[in-house]
């Protein structure tokens, strides 16, 4: 039996050595792969995912699109795979009215299932924090999935 998790929390730290002036002079595709940092996911305050040099901007843009679709009534799985990797980095799978969180990169074997409310609220909180930090650090906006 899988227990329903109470909460999910996303923590991150943007790469402090990235030169923001160079971002404005390059293509959007390159910027997606340059804006990285340390990224962790905690489930019920237990580490589930922990990656260095994680493509935070790319992930944030895709998550924002998924949240927008979800809020508009489109229930689809969220699947984050990067161009740089073939494995499933992070997925939110809709199963029997709840959401399973899954990653091939997880550091915990715990099976994670949670309510839509918990997943959506935590995703939106992460996106708000990401937007604020991207603006402060690099003057980049996440707006409708584009810069």
N, C-alpha and C positions, 0 to 999 in steps of 0.2 A: 504494500500500500504506500502511496506517495502522499506526504503531508502537504497541505496548502501553505506556502510560504507567506509570511506576513509582509515582507518588504524587500525591495531591491534598491540598492544605492550605487550610483556611478560616481567614482572619484577620478580626478585627473589632474595632471600638472603639465602645462604646455612647455615645449622645449624652449628654455631661456636663451639658448645660443643662436636662435634663428634671427636673421637680420630682416626687419620688417621692410626696409627700403627696397630690398631685392624682390620682395613679393609683388610689388606694384609693377615691376618691369617684366614679369614673366607670364606665361600662359596660365590660365585657370587650372588646366590639367596638372601642370607641374606644381602649382601651389597646393593642390589637393594632396600631393604626395610629400610636400615639404613641411606642412604644418602637422607636426606630430608631438608626441609626449608620452608620459607615463599614464597608464589607464588601468583602473581596477573596477571590478564589480563585486559588491558584497551582497550576499543573500542572508537575511536575518543576522546581519553583522558578522558573517563568516566569509572569508575571502573565497570567491568562486573563480575569478579571472584576474590575471595580473600580467600586463605586457608593457615592456619598454618600447619606445619608438613606435607606438601605435598611431595609425593615421587618423587622428582625432577629427580633423576637419572633414575628411571623406565620410567617416562614420556619422558625424553630426548631420551632414547634409542628407544622407540617406535616411537616418532616423527621423529627421524633421518631415520628410516627405511621407514616411509611413504614418507618423502621428497625424498629419493632416488628413490622409486618407481614412484613417481609423475614426477620427472625429466626424468625418463626413459620412460615416456608416459603411465604409468599405472594409470589411474584415478580411485581411490578407495576412499571410505569414510575413514576418520581417526576416530577411536573410541578408547577412552582411558577409560578403566575400570580397577580398581585395584582389586587384589585378596581380599583386605580388605573390599571392598564395592560392593554392587550389582547395584547401580544406575549408570547412565551415567555421568561420571565425566566431560568429554569433548569430543565433536564430531565436525568434520568438514564434512558437508554433501554436496555432489555435487548435485545441483538442477538447472536445466534449464541454464546451462552455468556459474553459479556463485556458491559461497561457502557460506553455512549457518554455522555459529558458534553457537553451542548449548551446554548447560550444565544444568543438574539437580541441580547443586550446584551454579548456577549463583546468583548474588546479584542484578542484574538488569533485568527487564522484557523486555528490548529492544530486538526487533528481529534484528539479525545481519546477514547481507548478504554482501559479498565482492568479489572482483575479485580474480582470481587465483594468479595474480602477487602480490597483496598486501599480501595475506596470505602466499605465498611462501617466499617472501623477508623477512617478519617479522619472520617466522619460522626459516629461515636460520640464521638470525641475532641472534636470541635467542640461537640457537645451537652453534654458534661460541662463544658467551659469556659464555655459560654453559661449553663448553669444556675448555676454558681458566681458568675459576674459579675452575673447578674440578681438573685440573692439579695443580694449585697453592695451593689449600686447602688440597687435599687428594692424589695427584699424581695418579689420575685416568684418563684414556683416553677414549673418545668415538671414536672408530675406527671401522667402518663398523658394528656398532651395538653391539660390544663386548668390553671388557676391553683390 
